[in-house]
Amino acid sequence: MKKNEVIKKFFLVYGVAYLLLLVFVLNLQFSNPKLELHLWLNTHHNGFLDTFFTYYSQLAEWPLYVLALLPLCWKKYRMTAFFAISELTAGALLQILKHTIDMERPVCAFENCKDMVLPLVEGINMHHSNSFPSGHSSTFFVFCTCCALLLTLRYLQLNRKTGLLWGASLLALLFMAALGAYSRVYLSQHFLADICMGSVIGFTTPLVIFYFLGNKILKLKPQEAQPTE
């Protein structure tokens, strides 16, 4: 299986859907004031959502890393290596940006706005610095993008005639990643710009790793040389 075939098929569903979502989010971001937009994204707080997003956000702190180890149970060492290399690369880039830009978190930005009340979730330990980009958002997107690429690889290896289940699975993975990113805004740990950049890092890094190291990590066949005249 050639890596370019996998990437092309992956982009038909997951890639296109992500780019459409990114354009929508960027349009929101650039057409609305930062603080007002954050409040608008937090207008529907209730007990159920507070609990749901509190625990869902925590998936990026360790459960997703445990899930990435599951292929080891079936001796699929290269799959776990793909997850690990992607996450380490994205994490390194993210930390460089975090400490270089060092933007304040929402809780700090709203301190001097007496006419705006920031909705907070009880029990959440609020962070105050290194807001941009969002590490949790990056982790969600790294994990889900890796899964989407591996599912696409498996789908092509099996030569399935119908792609309904595969396509639905990829869209479900994207929804899971986007929901994880939004949880950081709901909890007021990040602004929309933070999770947007985190998603870009989380989406791009596995794709780049797959393109340049796919042949070695996943034992994909190299591209056939084009015949010369």
C-alpha positions in Angstrom: 0.0 0.0 0.0 1.4 3.4 -1.0 1.3 6.3 1.4 0.0 8.8 -1.2 -3.0 6.6 -1.8 -3.8 6.6 2.0 -3.3 10.3 2.3 -5.5 11.0 -0.7 -8.3 8.8 0.6 -7.9 10.3 4.1 -8.3 13.8 2.7 -11.5 13.0 0.9 -13.4 12.7 4.2 -11.4 13.6 7.3 -9.2 16.3 5.7 -12.0 18.1 3.8 -14.3 18.0 6.9 -11.5 19.4 9.1 -10.7 22.2 6.6 -14.4 23.2 6.4 -14.6 23.2 10.2 -11.4 25.3 10.4 -12.7 27.9 8.0 -15.9 28.2 10.0 -14.0 28.6 13.3 -11.6 31.2 11.7 -14.6 33.1 10.4 -16.0 33.3 13.9 -12.7 34.3 15.3 -12.0 37.1 13.0 -15.5 38.5 12.8 -16.1 38.8 16.6 -14.3 40.5 19.5 -12.3 38.0 21.5 -13.9 38.3 24.9 -17.5 38.6 23.5 -16.9 35.5 21.4 -15.7 33.6 24.4 -18.8 34.5 26.3 -21.0 33.6 23.4 -19.4 30.1 23.3 -20.2 29.7 27.0 -23.9 30.7 27.0 -25.3 27.2 27.6 -23.8 26.0 31.0 -25.7 23.5 33.0 -24.9 20.7 35.5 -24.8 17.9 32.9 -22.5 19.8 30.5 -20.2 21.0 33.3 -19.7 17.4 34.4 -19.4 16.0 30.9 -16.8 18.5 29.7 -14.8 18.3 32.9 -14.3 14.6 32.4 -14.1 14.6 28.6 -11.3 17.1 28.7 -9.3 14.9 31.0 -9.1 12.2 28.3 -6.2 14.2 26.8 -4.3 14.0 30.1 -3.6 10.3 30.2 -6.5 8.0 28.9 -5.7 8.7 25.2 -2.0 7.7 25.8 -3.2 4.5 27.3 -5.4 3.8 24.3 -2.4 4.5 22.0 -0.6 1.6 23.8 -3.4 -1.0 23.0 -1.8 -2.0 19.7 1.0 -3.5 21.7 -1.4 -6.2 22.9 -1.5 -7.5 19.4 2.2 -6.8 18.8 1.4 -3.9 16.5 4.5 -2.0 17.8 4.7 0.2 14.7 1.2 1.7 15.3 2.1 2.7 18.8 5.4 4.1 17.5 3.4 6.2 15.1 1.3 7.6 17.9 4.3 8.2 20.1 6.4 10.0 17.4 3.4 12.2 16.4 2.6 13.2 20.0 6.2 13.9 20.9 6.7 16.0 17.8 3.5 18.0 18.3 4.2 18.3 22.0 7.6 19.8 21.4 6.4 22.3 18.9 3.5 23.2 21.1 5.7 23.9 24.2 8.0 26.1 22.1 5.1 28.2 21.0 3.5 28.3 24.5 6.6 29.6 26.2 7.6 31.9 23.3 4.3 33.6 22.9 3.1 33.2 26.6 -0.5 34.6 26.2 -2.8 35.0 29.2 -5.7 32.7 29.9 -9.3 33.7 29.9 -9.5 34.0 33.6 -6.8 36.7 33.5 -8.2 38.5 30.5 -11.6 38.9 32.2 -10.3 40.2 35.5 -10.4 43.8 34.4 -13.8 43.5 32.6 -16.3 44.5 35.3 -19.2 44.3 33.0 -18.4 40.8 31.8 -18.8 37.7 34.1 -16.8 34.7 33.0 -18.8 31.5 33.5 -16.6 29.0 35.5 -17.1 25.4 36.3 -16.9 24.5 40.0 -13.9 22.4 41.0 -11.8 23.3 38.0 -8.2 24.5 38.8 -7.9 27.5 36.5 -4.6 28.2 34.7 -3.3 31.7 34.2 -0.5 31.7 31.6 0.8 29.9 28.4 -2.6 29.9 26.8 -1.6 29.7 23.2 -1.8 27.1 21.7 -4.0 24.6 23.6 -2.1 21.4 24.5 -5.3 19.4 25.2 -6.7 20.3 21.7 -3.4 19.2 20.1 -3.5 15.9 21.9 -7.1 15.2 20.9 -6.3 15.9 17.3 -3.1 14.0 17.2 -4.8 10.9 18.5 -7.8 11.1 16.3 -5.8 12.0 13.2 -3.5 9.1 13.8 -6.5 6.8 14.1 -8.1 8.2 11.0 -4.9 7.6 8.9 -4.5 4.0 10.3 -8.2 3.3 9.6 -7.8 4.6 6.1 -4.7 2.4 5.6 -6.6 -0.7 6.9 -9.6 0.1 4.7 -7.5 0.3 1.6 -5.6 -2.9 2.5 -8.9 -4.8 2.7 -10.1 -3.4 -0.6 -13.6 -2.7 0.7 -16.2 -1.9 -2.0 -18.3 0.3 0.3 -16.9 3.1 2.4 -19.9 4.1 4.5 -18.6 2.6 7.8 -15.1 3.9 7.1 -16.4 7.4 6.3 -18.7 7.5 9.3 -15.8 6.4 11.5 -13.5 9.2 10.3 -16.2 11.8 10.8 -16.8 10.4 14.3 -13.1 10.7 15.1 -13.1 14.3 13.9 -16.2 15.1 16.0 -14.4 13.5 19.0 -11.4 15.7 18.5 -13.4 18.9 17.9 -15.5 18.2 21.0 -12.3 17.7 23.1 -11.0 21.0 21.8 -14.3 22.8 22.5 -14.2 21.5 26.1 -11.2 23.7 26.8 -13.3 26.8 25.8 -16.3 25.6 27.8 -14.1 25.2 30.8 -12.6 28.7 30.1 -9.1 27.3 30.1 -8.5 28.6 26.5 -9.8 31.0 23.9 -11.0 29.9 20.5 -7.7 31.0 18.9 -5.8 28.7 21.3 -7.8 25.6 20.4 -7.7 26.5 16.7 -3.9 26.5 16.7 -3.8 23.4 18.8 -6.0 21.6 16.3 -3.8 22.7 13.4 -0.7 21.3 15.1 -2.6 18.1 16.0 -3.9 17.6 12.5 -0.7 18.5 10.6 1.9 16.7 12.7 0.6 13.1 12.2 0.1 13.8 8.5 3.7 15.0 8.1 5.0 12.1 10.1 3.0 9.7 8.0 4.2 11.2 4.7 7.9 11.3 5.5 8.2 8.2 7.8 5.2 6.1 6.8 7.4 3.7 4.8 9.7 3.1 7.8 7.2 3.2 10.7 4.3 1.3 9.1 6.2 -0.7 6.5 4.4 0.9 3.6 5.6 0.3 0.1 7.6 3.1 -1.4 6.3 5.0 -4.4 7.0 3.3 -7.7 9.4 5.2 -9.9 7.9 6.9 -12.9 9.1 5.4 -16.2 11.6 7.5 -18.1 11.3 8.2 -21.8 
